[in-house]
């Protein structure tokens, strides 16, 4: 009887572990689906010429860019995204399962098994229904517990949809999807 109970418990644990997508239960807190109030992305300095800027994308399509260093456009500038671009951004945040990314990946205490020095950091924040979730990621951090691919993919998608390349390298069209 004891062997049957042990086998049943092991089988149930194995089956249930497949449902979690590798996300610990304490990171599976309820997070509202749908849109956002604001999506924030900041990229910090590195030992070199990494672009340093912040961008806020608001639910109504307003975009606020602030360029600091190693960018073509410095200072604060505003533009507007189309409703379609805002919808794309909301879908990207949802597809990235942002609520499961965690809070910080900066050092060994955060799961960084390998650290490369002098790399930039990035911060992504999403505010929904008055609740802010944020992930801080040092790009020189890697390890099996670090969702670096998902973080990079979401940051790159935010940049692409918001059109930040126009400010960084000075292209003619300031915002992709602008109206």
N, C-alpha and C positions, 0 to 999 in steps of 0.2 A: 504494500500500500504506500509506504514511504517513497519507494522508487518511482511509483506512478505519479505521486504529487510533485516530486522533484522534477521529473521529466515534463509534466504539464506546465510547471512554473517556468522552466527553461524555454519551452516552446512558445509560451505566451510572451515572454520577454523578447525573444527573437522576433516574433511577428510584430509586436508593438514597436520595436526599435526601428523597423522599416518605415513606420508612419511618421517619424519625427523629422526626416530629412536632415539628420545630424544636428539639429538645433536643440540645445538643452531646454528642458521644460520651463525653467525660469526666464528664458528669453522668448517664450511663446505667448507672452501677455497679449491681451486683446488690444488691437490697434485698428482704428476705424478704416474702412475701405473707402475708396473714392478719391476725391480731390485733395487739395492741400491749401493752406493759407499762404505759406511761403516755403520755398526750397532755397537753401543757402549752400554755396560752395566757396571755400577759401583754399588757396594754394600758397604755401609759404616758401621762403628762401631756401636755397641749398648752397653748397660750396661751389659756386659757378654762376651761371646766368639763367637759372630757372625763373620763369615768370611768377611774379608775386601779385596776386589780385584776389578780390572777393566779388561774388555775384549773388544777387538776391533775385529770385523770380517769384512774383506774387500771383495769386490766383486770378486776378483780373488782367494778367498779361504784362503788367509793368515789370521792367527789368532795370535793376540798378547795378551798375558795374563800377568798381573802384580799383583802378590800377595803381600799383605802388612802385615796383621795380622790374626792370627787364621786360617791359611791355612797350608797345608803340604809343598807346594812349594811357596817360596817367591822369589821376584825379577821378572824380565821380561823374558818371554820365548815365543818362536814362534813355530807355527805348521801350518798345512795346512788342509783345509777341501776339500772334494771331490766336484765336480761341483753339484752333486745331493744334497748334504747337503746345499750348498749355495742356490740352488733353493728352498729347503724346508724352509730355513730361510726367503727368500724373500716372500714366500707364507704366512708364519706365520705373518710377519709384515703387509701384506696386509689384512689378515683375521682379525687381531686385530683392523683394522681401525685406525692405529696409528695416522693418521692425525687428528683424532677427540678426542684424549685423553686429550688435553689441555697442559698447560705449567707447573703448579705447584700445588701440593696438600701437603702443609706443615703445615697449621694452619687454624684457623676459617675463615680468609679472603679468603681462597681458597676453602671453602665448607666443611671443616672438622668439623662435628658436635661433634664428640667424639674424644678425643686425649688421647692416652696411652703414658706415658713417657718411655724413655730409649729404644725405638725400633730403629732399623736401618733404613736408608733411601736407596733408590735406584734411579738411574738415567738411563734412556734409551734415546739414541739419534740415529736418523736415518738421514743419509745424502744421498740425491738423487739429481741428476742434479745440484750439487753445493748448494743446499738448505738444511739447517740443521733444523730439528725439534727435540725438546727434551722435555721429561717429567721428573719432579723431584717429587718423591713421598716419604713422610715419612710414613713408614709402620704402625705407630701407629695412623694414620689418618683414620677416617671412617665417612660416612654420605651418604645420598641419592645422592648427587651431585658428589661423588668420585667414579670413575670407577676402584675401587681397584681390583676386580676380573680380569678384562681385563689386568691391568698393571701386576699383579702377574703372570697371565698365559703367557704373552709375555716374561717376565723376565725368567720364568722357562723354556720356550721353547728355548730362546737364550742359556741359560746354558746347556740344554740337547743337542742341536745341536752342540754347540761349545765344548762340553765335559769338562766343567770346573770342574766337580766332580773329575776328574783325578788329577787336581792340588790341589784341596781342601783337599781331603782325601788320595791322593797318590796311586791311582789305577795303574795297570801296563800299560794300554793303554792310552796314553796321550790325544788323541783327537778322539771323536766319528766321524765316517765318514771320517777319514783321508785317504789320499792316500799315 
